[in-house]
Amino acid sequence: MTMGLKRDIANALVTKLNTIAALNYVAFGKVRLSTDDFRMDEFPAVQIYNTDESRIHIHRKIQVDWNCNLEIINRTTTDGAIEIRDLWDLEDTIEATLWENPKLDLAGGMIHILHRGSYTVLPLETNTYIQTIRFSARYLKDLVGTCN
């Protein structure tokens, strides 16, 4: 396993998502906390960030489930309201793209990405809609050296 597997996973996710023509902005870890931080031409946008991880000790290795959120963010325009079905369609496209190859073409301990669910955040005060996909990147990592 390479020392930069998390970085490799993040880069592979961004690379795969950038193949989706409908997305105008894709980033991992560059979290924008306010939708006002996005330009109108960046919608629909995807931002991914890690939330936590769990580990299981298996002999000399650990199995890591690196948990992440993928937010599909869209905003209404002067053309009218966003149709929630459009977010669901974009979610389906993203899922098909990522889970076509759940190992993300990575070696070095990568097992696969696991879908953990999704949910919709409807706007309360703004005109922004967010569809969040929760997933884990599962991989093995060396932990224990040789035991004498």
N, C-alpha and C positions, 0 to 999 in steps of 0.2 A: 504494500500500500504506500502510496506517496503521501508526503506530509501535507500536501495541499488538496486533499480530496474534497473538503467543503468548498474550496474555491473552484475546483473543477466541476462540482455539481452545480454551483451557482452559474458558472459560465456556460455549461451545457444547457441549462434551463433557458437562459437568455437567448442563446443561439437558436434553439428550437422555436421559441416563441417569436423571434424575429422573422421566422418564415411565414407567419400569419399576416397576410396583407391588410386585414382589417384593423390591426393594432398600430397605433401611431407612436407609442412610447412603451418601452419595456426596460425595467431595471430591477436588479436584485440588491437589496441593502441600502439603496438611496431613497429612503422613505420620506415622502412628502406628507407632512401631517395635516396640511390644509389643502383642499382642492383649489384654493386660490393660488397655490404654488405652481399649478399647471397652466400652460398656455392653452387656449381653445383648440389649437391645431394638434395638440397632443392627445386628445380624446378620440376614441377610447384608449385608455392607458392600462398598463399592468404594472403593479409593483409587488415584489416578493420580499418577504422578510422572515427570518427565523424567529420562532417563539421560545422553544425550549428543546431539550432532548432527553431521551431515556436511554439507559444502557443496561445490557445484560452481560454479565461476565460468563464467558464460555471458554473454559480451559485457559489457554494463553492469550485469548483475544477478548474483545468486547464487541457485542453487536449494538450498534448505535441506531436509534431512530431519531433522526434530526427533523424536528417538526417545524413546518413552515406554513405561512399563509400566502396565498396568491390572490391579490385583489384586482378585480376587473372594475375599473372606474370609468364612468361615463357621465356626461353632464348634458342637460338640456341646452338647446340652442334656440335661436330666434325662430327656427323652423317648427318648434313645438316640443311636446313632451317625449321622453324616451319611452319606448314600449318595453316593459319588463321582459317580454318574450325575446327581445333582441339580446338582452344580457344572457338569458338562458342559452340562446343559440351560440353566442360567443363562448360561453362556458363549455358547451359541447365540442366546439372546434378546438379549444385549448386542451380539453381532456383527450380528444382523439390524437392530437399532435404529441402530447407528452407521453401518453400511455401506449403509443404505437411501438415504442421501444423503451420500456420502463427502466432499463439499465442505463439509459442516456448515452449509449456507446462508450461507457466508462469501464475501465478495468480497475485493478488495484483495490479490491475489496468491495466495490459497489455491488449491492444485491439487486435492488430495484426501488422505485418510488411506489408508495402506497397511498391510495386515496382515502382520506379520513372524513369526508363529508363537505357540504357547502351550505351557504346561507346567503340571504339577500338583506342588505341594509337599505331601506327606503329613506328618502330625504325627509328630514323634519323641518329644517329651516332653510336649506339650500336646495339647489336644483341638481344635486349630484346623487347618483345611484351607484352602489357598490355591491358586487357579487363576489363573495369570498370562497375560495376553494382551499380547504385544509388538507395538507398532505405531509407525508414523512419520506425522507430519503433514508433508506436502510442500507447500512454498510458494515463491514467488519474492519476492525482496527486492532493492530498488535498492541498488547498491553504488558504482558509479563515476559521477562527475559528467560533464559535457560535456568532451570532449577537444579542446583547441585546437591 
